[in-house]
Amino acid sequence: MNSTPKTEGWIVAMAALAINLILGILYSWSVIQKALVDEWGWTNTEASLPYTVCIATFAVMMIFAGRAQDKYGPRPIAFLGGILFGTGLIASSFSQNPTIMMITFGIIGGMGIGFGYSAVTPCAIKWFAPEKKGAISGIVVSGVGLSPVYIAPLTNSLLSSHSIQQTFLYLGILAFLGITVLSLILRNPPTGKIPGTGSQKKSSHGGNQYTWREIITAKPFILLWTAYLMSAAAGLMLIGHLANIAFIQAKWEAGFMLVVILSVFNALGRVAGGFLSDRAGRTNALLIVFLVQAANMFLFSFYHSIPALIAGSVIAGLAYGALFALFPAATADFFGVNNLGVNYGMVFTGWGVAGIIGPVTGGLVADITGAYNISYIVSALMLIAGAILVKQIKAPQKIS
């Protein structure tokens, strides 16, 4: 290549952003879920299960895919992710059974997202200096949050003019082709050109580059993992049920528009969270985000008009999105970049557990009570607990 390392870094970052725009098909699930309930007669709990299994599989796969990315590089891992995610969506077009769809969309699709997502963020931030890692992380992960801006209306349009099965088929073709082509652009920088590492192999905090075996019992890892779980459950519950929430609380049939609104601010939150963390520090930024989201969740049951639901979705999107810039950047700060794929994969499993707790709690509460009020309270209390944990997080001095 004749381009400079800085230019190459931005090319890689933009390809990573584009892959995340496609992986964000996951976040249009509330639109699909509403169709599964309305057209196929599934319960809210049944309709939540493929999404929940997908999140859990995605999170667990991040560990193995992250380790493979660290060893083999981002290109083959992202390529495999495109094949798996596309195949899972396409296979979902051949079944109307919740159990089968937990396998096709949930397990196969979740594996694909895990492989794709594990490759893009570590790859992109390795091209940039430590003081820019939060911002680059925010830009790259904003793709997942922003994707429902086009995916939700597209999915709604497909469901209006085609069957649910055909909708899965078309989304699967998009994922298969888009991710595999874009994956060919990804690459890590040459070892000597990784900003902030060089031959010293030091993290931005001056510590060593830690392996997953070294961090797994360390207090900073345990606190980061638990904080991720506590903070992500609220956003995941809303994303999985927002279209239904709009109908229950405001009788709004076009509730998919809330998914779009939340997605826009989810993406903005990822970028803003990255810039905020570079300036205020990771833990300070996390504390602000947790408390804002907790207040919003306590109030969510009072949002009975369309403007109120829009306002609540804006705040929820900003706060939830910020997590995806803050946690990978914090992981890089605390444990270094050399093993960031697997290390962040370990931290990310906290998000996966939240993906089980949040959506399933929302579905069960809605089926039993006909509303989501108890889910909002549980989410708010988890966020407050997470804020308390965040105050305890310190960069490690030595792990042995």
matplotlib code that plots the C-alpha trace (Angstrom):
import matplotlib.pyplot as plt

x = [0.0, 1.1, -1.2, 0.0, -0.6, -3.1, -5.0, -4.9, -6.3, -9.3, -10.0, -10.0, -12.1, -14.7, -14.9, -15.4, -18.1, -19.9, -19.7, -21.3, -24.1, -25.0, -24.5, -27.0, -29.8, -30.1, -31.4, -34.5, -35.8, -38.6, -40.1, -39.9, -41.1, -44.3, -45.0, -44.3, -46.9, -49.5, -49.2, -48.0, -49.6, -46.4, -46.4, -44.1, -41.9, -41.6, -40.9, -38.1, -36.3, -34.5, -33.3, -32.2, -30.4, -28.7, -27.4, -26.2, -24.5, -23.0, -21.5, -20.0, -18.6, -16.8, -14.4, -13.4, -13.7, -11.7, -8.9, -9.0, -8.8, -5.8, -4.1, -5.2, -6.1, -9.5, -10.0, -10.8, -12.7, -15.0, -15.4, -16.6, -18.9, -20.6, -21.1, -22.6, -24.8, -26.2, -26.8, -28.6, -31.0, -31.6, -32.2, -34.8, -36.8, -37.6, -39.3, -42.2, -41.2, -39.7, -37.3, -35.9, -35.6, -33.6, -31.1, -31.1, -31.3, -30.2, -27.2, -26.0, -26.8, -25.4, -22.2, -21.9, -22.4, -19.8, -17.2, -17.9, -18.1, -15.0, -12.9, -13.8, -13.3, -9.9, -8.7, -9.7, -8.4, -5.0, -4.3, -4.6, -2.8, -4.2, -5.7, -7.9, -9.0, -12.3, -13.3, -12.4, -14.1, -17.2, -17.2, -16.8, -19.5, -21.9, -22.6, -24.5, -26.5, -27.2, -28.2, -31.8, -32.3, -32.4, -33.0, -36.2, -38.0, -36.7, -37.8, -41.2, -41.6, -40.6, -43.1, -45.8, -45.3, -43.8, -44.1, -42.0, -40.1, -39.2, -38.1, -35.6, -34.4, -33.7, -32.0, -29.9, -28.7, -27.8, -25.8, -24.0, -22.8, -22.2, -20.1, -18.0, -17.0, -16.2, -14.2, -11.5, -10.5, -9.7, -6.1, -4.0, -1.2, 2.4, 3.6, 6.1, 3.5, 0.9, 0.6, 1.4, 2.9, 6.2, 8.8, 7.9, 4.6, 3.1, -0.5, -1.7, -1.5, 2.0, 1.2, 1.9, -0.2, -2.3, -3.7, -7.2, -5.9, -4.3, -7.3, -10.1, -9.6, -8.6, -10.9, -11.0, -12.2, -14.8, -16.1, -16.1, -18.0, -20.6, -21.1, -21.6, -24.3, -26.1, -26.0, -26.9, -30.1, -32.2, -31.2, -31.6, -35.0, -36.2, -34.7, -36.4, -39.8, -40.0, -42.5, -44.8, -44.2, -45.3, -48.6, -49.3, -48.4, -49.5, -51.6, -49.0, -49.2, -46.1, -43.9, -41.1, -40.3, -39.2, -36.7, -35.3, -35.2, -33.5, -31.1, -30.0, -29.3, -27.7, -25.2, -24.7, -24.2, -21.4, -19.6, -20.3, -19.4, -16.0, -15.2, -16.4, -14.3, -11.2, -11.7, -13.4, -12.0, -13.7, -15.1, -16.4, -18.1, -19.6, -20.9, -22.7, -24.2, -25.5, -27.2, -28.9, -30.2, -31.4, -33.5, -34.9, -36.0, -37.7, -39.7, -40.4, -43.7, -45.1, -44.4, -48.0, -47.8, -45.8, -43.6, -42.8, -41.9, -39.7, -37.9, -37.4, -36.1, -33.7, -32.2, -32.2, -30.4, -27.7, -27.0, -27.0, -24.9, -22.2, -21.5, -20.1, -17.5, -16.6, -16.2, -13.8, -11.7, -11.6, -10.6, -7.7, -6.6, -6.6, -5.3, -3.5, -4.2, -2.2, -4.9, -7.8, -9.9, -10.1, -10.0, -12.9, -14.6, -14.4, -15.8, -18.5, -20.0, -21.5, -23.5, -24.6, -26.0, -27.8, -29.2, -30.9, -32.1, -33.4, -35.5, -36.8, -37.8, -39.6, -41.4, -42.5, -43.7, -45.7, -47.3, -48.3, -49.2, -49.9, -47.4, -43.6, -43.6, -41.9, -39.3, -38.5, -38.0, -35.8, -33.7, -33.3, -32.2, -29.6, -28.2, -27.9, -26.0, -23.8, -23.0, -21.9, -19.6, -18.2, -16.9, -14.7, -13.0, -9.3, -6.6, -4.6, -1.0, 0.0, -1.8, -0.1]
y = [0.0, 3.5, 5.1, 6.3, 4.2, 6.9, 6.6, 2.8, 3.0, 5.0, 2.7, -0.3, 1.7, 2.5, -1.1, -2.1, 0.4, -0.9, -4.5, -3.4, -1.6, -5.0, -7.0, -4.5, -6.5, -8.0, -4.8, -4.8, -7.8, -5.9, -5.3, -9.0, -10.0, -8.0, -9.8, -13.2, -12.4, -10.9, -13.2, -16.5, -16.3, -16.7, -15.4, -12.5, -14.9, -17.3, -14.4, -13.2, -16.5, -16.5, -13.0, -14.0, -17.1, -15.0, -12.5, -15.2, -17.2, -13.9, -13.1, -16.5, -16.8, -13.5, -15.3, -17.9, -15.6, -12.9, -15.4, -16.5, -12.9, -12.3, -15.3, -15.3, -11.7, -10.0, -10.9, -14.6, -14.3, -11.6, -13.5, -16.6, -14.3, -13.2, -16.7, -17.8, -14.8, -14.9, -18.6, -18.3, -15.7, -17.6, -20.9, -19.0, -18.5, -22.2, -22.5, -21.3, -23.1, -21.2, -24.0, -24.3, -20.5, -20.5, -22.8, -20.9, -17.3, -17.8, -20.2, -20.0, -16.3, -15.5, -17.3, -15.2, -12.0, -13.0, -13.7, -10.5, -8.2, -9.7, -8.8, -5.2, -3.2, -4.6, -4.4, -0.7, 0.7, -1.0, 1.6, 4.6, 6.1, 5.4, 8.9, 8.2, 4.7, 5.7, 7.9, 5.2, 2.5, 4.7, 5.4, 1.7, 0.4, 3.2, 1.1, -1.5, 1.1, 3.1, 0.1, -0.1, 3.4, 1.6, -2.0, -1.3, 0.5, -2.0, -4.9, -3.3, -2.7, -6.3, -7.6, -5.4, -6.7, -10.2, -13.0, -13.4, -16.2, -14.0, -11.2, -13.5, -14.7, -11.2, -10.0, -13.1, -12.5, -8.9, -10.1, -12.9, -10.8, -7.5, -8.9, -11.3, -8.6, -6.0, -8.4, -8.5, -4.9, -5.7, -6.1, -5.4, -2.9, -4.2, -4.9, -2.1, 0.4, -0.2, 3.3, 3.3, -0.2, -0.4, -2.8, -2.0, -3.7, -1.5, -0.5, 3.1, 2.9, 1.6, -2.0, -5.2, -6.7, -9.2, -12.5, -13.7, -16.2, -13.3, -11.1, -13.6, -13.5, -9.9, -7.4, -4.9, -7.7, -8.9, -5.4, -4.5, -7.8, -7.3, -3.6, -4.5, -7.0, -4.5, -1.7, -3.5, -5.3, -2.2, -1.3, -4.9, -5.2, -2.1, -3.0, -6.4, -5.1, -1.4, -1.8, -3.6, -1.1, 1.7, -0.1, -1.0, 2.4, 4.8, 2.6, 3.5, 1.1, 2.5, 1.6, 0.5, 4.2, 4.1, 1.5, 3.8, 6.7, 4.7, 3.4, 6.9, 8.0, 4.6, 5.3, 8.9, 7.6, 5.3, 8.2, 10.6, 8.0, 7.5, 11.1, 11.7, 8.8, 10.1, 13.3, 12.5, 9.0, 5.6, 5.1, 8.7, 8.4, 5.1, 6.5, 9.4, 7.0, 4.5, 7.2, 8.9, 5.6, 4.6, 7.7, 7.2, 3.6, 4.7, 7.1, 4.9, 3.5, 7.1, 7.6, 7.2, 9.6, 9.4, 12.5, 11.0, 7.6, 9.4, 11.3, 8.2, 6.3, 9.1, 9.0, 5.2, 5.0, 7.5, 5.8, 2.2, 3.2, 4.8, 1.4, 0.0, 2.7, 2.7, -1.0, -1.9, 1.2, 0.5, -3.1, -1.8, 0.7, -1.8, -4.9, -3.7, -4.2, -7.2, -9.6, -7.2, -9.6, -12.3, -10.0, -7.9, -11.1, -12.2, -8.8, -8.9, -12.1, -9.8, -8.2, -11.7, -12.5, -9.2, -10.3, -13.3, -11.3, -8.2, -9.5, -12.6, -10.6, -8.1, -10.9, -12.7, -9.5, -8.5, -11.9, -12.0, -8.4, -7.0, -4.2, -3.6, -1.6, -4.2, -4.6, -0.9, -1.0, -4.1, -2.4, 0.8, -1.0, -3.0, 0.3, 1.8, -1.3, -1.0, 2.6, 1.5, -1.1, 1.4, 3.6, 0.7, 0.1, 1.0, 0.2, -2.8, -2.3, -5.9, -9.1, -12.4]
z = [0.0, -0.8, 1.8, 5.2, 8.3, 9.4, 6.2, 6.4, 9.9, 8.8, 5.9, 8.3, 10.8, 8.1, 6.9, 10.5, 10.9, 7.8, 9.1, 12.3, 10.3, 9.0, 12.2, 13.8, 12.1, 15.5, 16.9, 14.6, 16.4, 18.2, 14.7, 13.9, 17.4, 17.0, 13.7, 15.3, 18.0, 15.7, 12.7, 14.1, 17.5, 19.5, 23.1, 24.0, 25.8, 22.8, 20.5, 22.8, 23.0, 19.5, 20.3, 23.8, 22.6, 19.9, 22.4, 24.7, 21.9, 20.5, 23.9, 24.6, 21.1, 21.6, 23.9, 21.3, 18.3, 20.1, 20.8, 17.2, 16.1, 18.2, 16.7, 13.1, 12.5, 11.8, 8.1, 8.3, 11.5, 10.1, 6.9, 8.8, 10.8, 7.6, 6.4, 9.8, 10.3, 6.8, 7.0, 10.3, 8.9, 5.7, 7.7, 9.8, 6.7, 6.6, 10.1, 12.1, 15.2, 18.2, 19.1, 15.6, 15.3, 18.6, 16.7, 13.3, 14.4, 18.0, 17.8, 14.2, 13.8, 17.2, 16.4, 13.2, 15.1, 17.7, 15.0, 13.1, 16.1, 17.8, 14.8, 14.0, 17.2, 18.3, 14.8, 14.3, 17.6, 17.2, 14.4, 16.7, 19.7, 23.2, 23.6, 20.6, 21.4, 23.1, 20.1, 17.5, 19.5, 19.7, 15.9, 15.0, 17.4, 16.4, 13.3, 15.3, 17.1, 13.9, 11.7, 12.7, 11.2, 7.9, 9.0, 11.1, 8.3, 5.7, 7.9, 8.5, 4.7, 4.0, 6.6, 5.1, 1.5, 2.1, 4.6, 7.7, 6.0, 3.0, 5.3, 7.0, 3.6, 2.2, 5.4, 5.3, 1.8, 2.8, 5.8, 3.9, 0.9, 2.8, 5.6, 3.6, 1.1, 3.7, 5.8, 3.0, 3.9, 7.6, 8.7, 11.8, 11.6, 11.4, 15.0, 15.0, 13.9, 16.6, 18.3, 22.0, 22.1, 20.2, 21.5, 25.1, 25.0, 27.6, 28.1, 28.2, 32.0, 31.9, 32.9, 31.0, 28.3, 30.2, 29.0, 29.7, 32.2, 34.2, 34.2, 34.9, 38.7, 38.9, 40.7, 37.8, 35.5, 37.9, 38.5, 34.7, 33.9, 36.6, 35.7, 32.0, 33.1, 35.3, 32.8, 29.6, 30.8, 30.5, 27.0, 25.8, 27.3, 25.6, 22.2, 22.3, 23.2, 22.2, 19.4, 21.8, 24.6, 22.2, 21.6, 25.2, 26.7, 23.9, 21.5, 18.8, 15.9, 14.3, 17.2, 15.0, 14.7, 18.3, 17.3, 14.7, 17.2, 19.9, 17.2, 16.1, 19.6, 20.4, 17.7, 18.8, 22.4, 21.2, 19.6, 22.4, 25.0, 23.4, 23.3, 26.9, 28.2, 26.5, 28.4, 31.7, 32.2, 31.6, 35.1, 35.5, 32.1, 33.1, 36.4, 34.6, 32.0, 34.7, 36.8, 33.8, 32.5, 36.0, 36.3, 32.9, 33.7, 36.9, 34.8, 31.8, 33.2, 33.1, 29.4, 28.1, 25.1, 21.9, 22.7, 26.2, 24.7, 22.1, 24.9, 26.9, 23.9, 23.1, 26.7, 26.7, 23.3, 24.4, 27.6, 26.2, 23.2, 25.4, 27.0, 23.8, 23.5, 27.2, 28.0, 25.1, 25.8, 29.5, 28.7, 26.5, 29.2, 32.0, 30.2, 27.1, 23.3, 22.4, 23.7, 23.4, 21.3, 23.9, 26.9, 25.7, 24.8, 28.4, 29.6, 26.9, 28.4, 31.0, 28.2, 27.1, 30.6, 30.4, 27.1, 28.9, 31.9, 30.2, 27.3, 29.1, 32.2, 29.9, 28.0, 31.2, 32.9, 29.8, 29.5, 33.2, 33.9, 30.4, 31.0, 31.5, 34.8, 36.9, 34.3, 34.4, 38.2, 38.1, 35.4, 37.3, 40.5, 38.5, 37.1, 40.5, 41.7, 38.6, 39.5, 43.0, 41.4, 38.9, 41.8, 42.8, 39.5, 39.4, 36.8, 37.9, 39.1, 38.8, 38.2, 39.3]

ax = plt.figure().add_subplot(projection="3d")
ax.plot(x, y, z, "-o")
ax.set_aspect("equal")
plt.show()
